[in-house]
Amino acid sequence: MQAAWDRADLGALGLLTTGPLLAELRVQLDDRGQESNRTEVLSLDARLLGLEEMQEAFVASVEFSGLIRESGQQAPAPFRELWLLANVKASGRGWKLARVQSLS
């Protein structure tokens, strides 16, 4: 996911995300412009917060935290994010990232 974001690879992002999230990412990439992005994930922890069965989909809430470096000159920085992943029952397409929210 992070590598696709860094490359601004909308095709790869579309395979990993829901349609509404892809639309949001497209706007963010347009705002970023031609500026290059390189993220180095130095440490990563994941914690499943919950799994909920809704009428049309399963939704998993996962908290990710760790250390990242956005460029070679910057010091590593901590991050904390909540990711919501959805598996729409009727689609047969598997789990897709539906929402990312910064917690830090």
Phi, psi and omega per residue, in radians:
M1 nan -0.866 -3.098
Q2 -1.113 -0.717 3.133
A3 -1.123 -0.703 3.098
A4 -1.107 -0.692 3.094
W5 -1.103 -0.824 -3.124
D6 -1.039 -0.659 3.139
R7 -1.433 -0.120 -3.033
A8 0.997 0.724 -3.084
D9 -1.574 1.572 -3.095
L10 -1.118 -0.546 3.103
G11 -1.094 -0.830 3.123
A12 -1.173 -0.718 3.122
L13 -1.089 -0.644 3.127
G14 -1.135 -0.497 3.090
L15 -1.301 -0.391 -3.032
L16 -1.803 -0.249 -2.997
T17 -2.173 2.880 3.012
T18 -1.339 2.844 3.123
G19 -0.993 -0.843 -3.138
P20 -1.077 -0.671 3.119
L21 -1.217 -0.677 3.100
L22 -1.035 -0.697 3.109
A23 -1.079 -0.727 3.102
E24 -1.128 -0.748 3.138
L25 -1.125 -0.647 3.109
R26 -1.046 -0.747 3.112
V27 -1.118 -0.761 3.138
Q28 -1.108 -0.683 3.100
L29 -1.184 -0.667 3.063
D30 -1.071 -0.708 3.106
D31 -1.154 -0.611 3.126
R32 -1.186 -0.535 3.136
G33 1.222 -2.593 -3.088
Q34 -1.453 0.004 -3.137
E35 -1.026 2.266 -3.141
S36 -1.308 2.726 -3.127
N37 -2.401 2.317 3.080
R38 -2.458 2.040 -3.123
T39 -1.994 2.239 3.089
E40 -1.899 2.066 3.112
V41 -1.562 1.965 -3.069
L42 -1.560 -0.602 3.048
S43 -2.619 2.606 -3.081
L44 -2.562 2.225 3.029
D45 -2.130 2.504 3.120
A46 -2.281 2.470 3.128
R47 -2.411 2.108 3.079
L48 -1.300 2.039 -3.113
L49 -1.555 -0.510 -3.127
G50 -3.089 2.744 3.055
L51 -2.347 2.142 -3.038
E52 -2.165 2.352 3.037
E53 -1.708 2.068 3.087
M54 -1.832 3.120 -3.082
Q55 -1.035 -0.775 -3.041
E56 -1.859 -0.197 -3.032
A57 -2.728 2.808 2.899
F58 -1.656 2.476 3.121
V59 -2.239 2.202 3.097
A60 -1.923 2.366 3.067
S61 -1.879 2.118 -3.097
V62 -2.225 2.257 3.047
E63 -1.689 2.173 3.058
F64 -1.903 2.440 3.053
S65 -2.575 2.843 3.125
G66 2.781 -2.687 3.137
L67 -2.169 2.356 3.070
I68 -2.293 2.759 3.009
R69 -2.218 2.155 -3.084
E70 -1.464 -0.378 3.054
S71 -2.693 2.807 -3.088
G72 -1.064 -0.423 -3.107
Q73 -1.513 -0.314 -3.074
Q74 -1.527 2.644 3.033
A75 -1.311 2.680 3.069
P76 -1.021 2.519 -3.127
A77 -2.229 2.465 3.084
P78 -1.294 2.663 3.037
F79 -2.466 2.739 3.047
R80 -2.535 2.191 -3.121
E81 -2.401 2.621 3.000
L82 -1.859 2.173 3.088
W83 -1.955 2.319 3.015
L84 -1.873 2.146 3.127
L85 -1.979 2.406 -3.092
A86 -2.129 2.466 3.024
N87 -2.164 1.719 -3.114
V88 -1.273 2.137 -3.023
K89 -1.014 -0.767 -3.037
A90 -1.362 -0.306 -3.008
S91 -1.394 -0.574 -3.070
G92 1.172 0.281 -3.074
R93 -1.678 -0.015 3.114
G94 1.438 -2.886 -3.065
W95 -1.374 2.355 3.107
K96 -2.273 2.501 3.069
L97 -1.279 2.169 -3.066
A98 -1.876 -0.445 -3.082
R99 -2.810 2.502 3.015
V100 -2.254 2.263 3.133
Q101 -2.278 2.219 3.082
S102 -1.253 2.376 3.106
L103 -1.921 -0.009 -3.128
S104 -2.044 nan nan
